Amino acid sequence: MAIFVQTEDFDLTTEVAKLRANNPAVGAVVSFVGVVRDLNEGLDVHAMELEHYPGMTEKALQEIVVQASTRWQLMDCLVIHRVGALKPMDQIVLVAVATSHRGEAFAACEFIMDYLNTQAPFWKKEQTPEGQRWVDAREADDQAVGKWGLVSDNSGAHA
């Protein structure tokens, strides 16, 4: 299980290959890649700044991977979340989960992403034609995390 918070981009193919390397028991790998959109809530987005609280962020991400591991039989898991200045079409986040069966991999990946969207300590500031604005929590994200029996604390911005 690996957690990275970094400014550098990542390569999906390379990361998934490393995740499943030398483990013939892996029967499924599910991954999610979040990307910066050029439009959010009706406004053009020219750039985004992602901020985090070093140390606290990695600890929070590790905790959700541990929770996922208690719910599903994960063989491995990778979370990479970028911070810093990003532009539309840049990759923001990668969650990849390896299990023996696809159902567990899909569920665990969705669970981790729902957590990231509501509780991980990341904050997004968008640059729009009207100026800078912080991205607020969305009700749909709070509802998504609720299906897992978690309560959103709205501390994180949305990945």
N, C-alpha and C positions, 0 to 999 in steps of 0.2 A: 504494500500500500504506500503510495507516494503522493505527497502534497507539495506543490510549488506555487509561489506567488512571485511573479517576475515581470520585468518590462519587455523581455525578448519574446518574439513570436515563437510558435511551435509548429511542427509538421505532424499532421494527423497520422499519416502512414507510418512514419518512423516511431511515433509514440505507441501506436497500437501494436506494431511488430515487437517492440520491447516488452509490452505488457504480456503478450502471450508466448514469448520466446521460451523454448525448452520446457514447455508444459503441455504434454500431449493430452492431459485430462481436460483442458479447456475446450468446451463445446460451443461457447458463445461469447462474443465480445460485442457489447453495445456501447456506442459513443455518442456524445452530444457536443457540438461545437456551436457556441454562441458568437454572433457577429454583430458589429456596430451597424445599426441601420442609419439611413440618411434622412429618415422621417420618423418623428415620435410625437404623438399627441397633436398631430396636425401641423407641426413646425419642422422646417428643414433643420437637419443637424449637420453642422460643418465639421465638428470635432467633439471629442469627449475626453474628459479627464477622470480617471478612476483613482480614488484614494483609498487607503487602508490603514489599519493600525498594526504595524509590524509586531510579530510575536503573538498578539491576540488573534489576528486573522488566521494564522497557521493553526493555532490551537483550536479555534472554532471549526475549521475545516476538518481537522483530524477527528474531532468529536463526532461529526456527522458521518464520517466514514466508519468509525467504530459502531455507531448506531445502525448503519446499513449492514455491517457485518454481523450484527446480532439478529437481524431480521432475515437475511438471506445468506446462503453459503457462497460468499465471494472467494474466488481464488486469488484475485488481485484487483486493485482499483487505482486509478490515477486521476488526480485533480490538478489541473494547471489553470491558474487565474492570473490574467495580466493586469497590471496597474500602470499608471502614467498616462501620457498623451496618446490617444487613438483617433483614427479617422474612420469614416464610413467604409465598410467592407473589411476592416481589420478584425481579426479573431480576438475575442475577449476571453473565452473560457473553453476548456476541454474537460469533460468528465468521461472516463472510459472504465467500464466494468467488465471483468472476465469471470464467468461462471461455467458450470458444466451444462446448463440448460438455458435457453433464451428467455423464458419467462422471468426467471430470477434476475437476469442481466437487465432486461427492460425495466422491471420494477425498481431495482436498486439505482439505476441511472436516473430515473425520473424522481425518485425520493431525494437523491443527493442534489439534483438541480432545483427541486422545489425548496429545499432548505437554503441553498445558495441565494435564491431569489428573495428570501424573506428574512433570514436571520444572520447571514454571514456579514461581518463588519467591513463592507465595501460601500463607498459612496461615489455616485456618478454626478458629474457636472457637465452639462451639454452646452455647446456653443451654437446659438441659433441666430438668425437675422435680428431678432429682438434683444439679443444679449445672452449672458450666461444664465443658466437655471439649474438648480439641483433636481434630480429625478426623484419624485416621490414614490412611495409604496403604492402598488396597485391592489385593489380589492380582489381581483382574480388570483393574484399570487398568494394572498392570505388564505383564500378558499382552497387553493391547491394544496398548501401545506397542511391544512386542516384535515384532509382526507387520510393523512398518515398519523393522526393523533397528536400532532405537534401544534403548538400555539405560536403564532408569529409574534415576535416582539418588535417588528418593523425597524430593527436597528440597521439593517443592511439595505443597500440600494439593489437594483435588480440586474442580474446578470443576463 
